[in-house]
Amino acid sequence: MAKLKYNDLLDAGVHFGHLTRKWDPRMAPYIFMERNGIHIIDLNKTLATIDEASNAIQTIVRSGRKILFVATKKQAKSIVEEEARRLRMPFVTERWLGGMLTNFTTIRKSLKKLSSIEKLQKDEAFLNLAKRERLMITREKDKLEKVLGGISELTRLPAAIFVVDVKKEHIAVKEAQKLNIPIFAIVDTNSDPNVADFPIPANDDAYKSIDIIVRYLAKAVENGLLERKKDKDDLKLKQEEAEKRKVDENKKVEEPVVAEAEKAVEPSPEK
């Protein structure tokens, strides 16, 4: 995977923070300087943290677990949804429902309901329903799909969550903290980096800044998926070789036994 360079981040405006009066003092270690009333983020720290985050993400995905992408702000929605869909990872880009993690069993019931409606719509019996009833079912499906469509294939809690803007997604962050789910997050100068296990100091308001970071981390997910596939293929090959070896060993054991048996049933020569 091609590493991000300092100039790539600079061109994307990753270094622009918030107004100095809006800063969170806990972000001080990640701030390089102040210019024209705006804090400038130290891009060397951003490069270091994004590499650390991408390595951790790759390891999680390689183990076969899922990462939940969370970004409900306008600038991040499209890019996060696009990459999550491409990688077949769960995502939330509309509205975070309270209890989406801490009350996952109830969310699963809603997902099952969505699945049953989809099955019903494919059935011929759906066309025989009254027009008003079909409309109500379709509206309910659209409503569920809008909020839960991104996590429809999530059968268990994710292994980690990736968040764009920890202040805006504070409910998701609190739920993940409660369940000890690792948090990867883009944190701006107005946020507390300590709420994330893997904070990435960066501009969380500009589309270009969000885009370059999300795509880089998506590449780490992709590499993790490829490594998992390779691990599976290697394991399958080893199992096939072990089975073949076992068959060969059994043949070697059987051959002398068969030879002895054939010798025993041979008619004795007449005198």
N, C-alpha and C positions, 0 to 999 in steps of 0.2 A: 504494500500500500504506500503510495507516494505521500511523503510527509508534507504537512503544511509549512509554508515559509512565512517569515516575518512580514515581507512585503504583501503576501496574499491577504493577510489579516488587515494590514494597513489600508490596502485598496478597498477592502469591504467595509471600512469604517468601524471595525470591531473595537478600536481604542476609545471611541467617544462614550463618555459616561454621562451622568446626569448633572444638573446644576449643583454647585458646591453646597448650596443651602439645603439640598435634598439628600445629601449623602448619609450613609450609615457608617459610623466610625469603625465598625468591625471589618469594613472593606479596605481599611488603610493599607494592609500589607500588599494589596493588589493594585494600588493607585501609584502611578508614576509621577504625575505632577498636576498642577491646576493651570488652566489657560483660559482667559476671558470668561471667568466664572463657571467653567466646566471642568470636571475632573477627567484626566486622561488615564486610561487603564494601561498597566504595564503589559505589553504584548509578549514579553519573554515569559511572564508568569502564565499567560493564556496558553502559549505553546506548550509549556511544561504540563499544565493541568489537562489540556485536551488530549495529549499523548497518553497520560496516565489513565484518563477516562476511557479512551478508545481501547487500550489493552485490557482493561477490566471488562468492558462490554463484550469484546471478542471472546474472552474466557467464559463468560456467562452463556453466551449464545452457543459456543462450542459444546457446552455441557447439555444442550438440548432444551434450555429454558427460555422463557419469553421475557421481553422488555416492553413495558407499556409506555408509549409516547403520549405526553400530555401537553397540549398547546391550544388554548382557547382564544388567544389574542389574534386579532385580524391579520397582522403581518406574518404570523407563524403558521396559521391554519393550513393553507394550501400546500406548502413545502413539507410539513410534517405528515399530513395525510398522504401525499404522493409517495413519499419514501416508505412510510409504514405499510401502505398497500403493496408496494413493489416487493417488500421484504416479507410480507405476510405476518407482520407484527401487529399486536393490538394498539389502538390509538383512541384518544378522546380529543376532539377538536371543537365540539359544540358547547357543551355545558357539563361541568363536573357534578355528578349527582352525589349528594352527601351519602356516605356509606358504600361507595362503589368498591372500596377495598375492605373496610371494617365490617360491612354487612354484605359480604359477597354472596352468601347463600340466597338472600332475597333478590339480588341482581341476577343470579342464575335462573331464578324462577321467571323473571321478566324476559330473559334471553330464550328460555324454553317456550314462552308464550309467543315470542316473535317467530321462532322456528316453526311452531305449530300453525301460525297464521300463513307463513310462506308455503307450507305443505298444503294447507287448505286451498289457497289460491291456485295451486297447480292442479287440484282435483276438479273433476267435472261437476261435482256436487255444488261447487262455489257458484257456478253459472246459473244454477237452479234457484239460488237464494233471491229474495226480493231485492230490487235495486237499492233501496234505502239501507238494507242490511249489509249489502256488499260495500256500499259507500262508507258505512261506519267502520267496517272491518279494515278497509283500505286506509282510512284515516288513522286508525289505531296503529296499524303496521308502520305507516310513515312516521308517526310520532315516536314509536319505539326505535325505529331504524335511525332516525336523526340523532338520538341521544346514545343509543347502545350499539348501533351498527358497527362501529369500529372495534368493539370487543365481543362480537357475536361468536367468535371461535375460541374465546378464552375460557378454558374449562377449569382452571385453577388460578390461584393468585400469581401474579407475575413475579419473576425473580428480582426485578428492579424496575424503577420508573425513570424516565427521562423527562425533565420539565423545562419549558421555556418560560422564564420569569417566575421565580419562587414567590414573589409578593402576590401576583395575580392568582396563582394556583396554590395558595396557602392551605386550602382544605385538603387537597390531594397530598401535599407535603406532610401535613399533620397525621393523616391516615397512614401514610407509608412509615412515618416515624413510630407510630403506635405499634405497627406490626413488624418493625425492624426490617423493613424492605429498603435496600440501598437506593439512594437518590442521586441521580446524575442531573445536574442543572446548570443552565446559563444564568449567572448572577450579575446584575448590573451594580453600579456604585450606590444605588439606593436600597440595596437588599442586604440581608444577613447571610453571608456565605456558610456560616456554621450549621445551617439547617440542612445542607446537602453533604453527602458523604464524598461526592466528587464534584466540587464547585468549579465551574469554568467562567472566570471573570471576562465578561464581554458585553457589548452593546446588545440589549435584548429588545430594542425598539425598531431598529433598522432591518428591513427585509434582507439586504445583502449580507449583513452580519449573521443573522439567524440562518440564512441559506447555506453559507460556507461551513458553519459548525455542524448543522444537521446533516448535510451531505457527507461530511468527513466521518461523523459517527455512524452514519448509515453504511458507509464503506466498511467500517469495523464489524458491523453486524453481518454484512455480506460475507466477509472473510471468515467470520465465525461459523456461518452456515456451510461454507465450502469445506472448512476443516472438519466439521461434524460429518458431512457426507463422505469425506475421505476416510475418516476414522471408521465409519460404518462399513465402507467397502473393504477396508483392510481387515476388519474383524470377520466379515463374511468370508473373505479369502482364506484367512487363518482357519476358520471352522471347516471350510471345504477341504483344505489340505489335511487337517487333523482326521476328518472322516475318511479321506482317501487312504491315509496312512494306516488307519485302523482296519479298513477293508483288506489292505495288502498284508498286514500282519496276520489277520484271520485266515487268509488264503495260505500263507506260509505254514501256519499251524495245521490247517486242514489237509494239505497235500500229503505229508507223510502218513497221516491217519488213514486217508483214502487208499494210499499205496499198500499199507499193511492189510487193510480190509480186503483189497482185491487179491492180494497174495494168499490170504487165508481161504478164499473161496475158489481158488484155482484147483482143478481136479488133479489128483496125484497121478503120476505116470504109471501105466500098466506094466507089470513085470512079465 
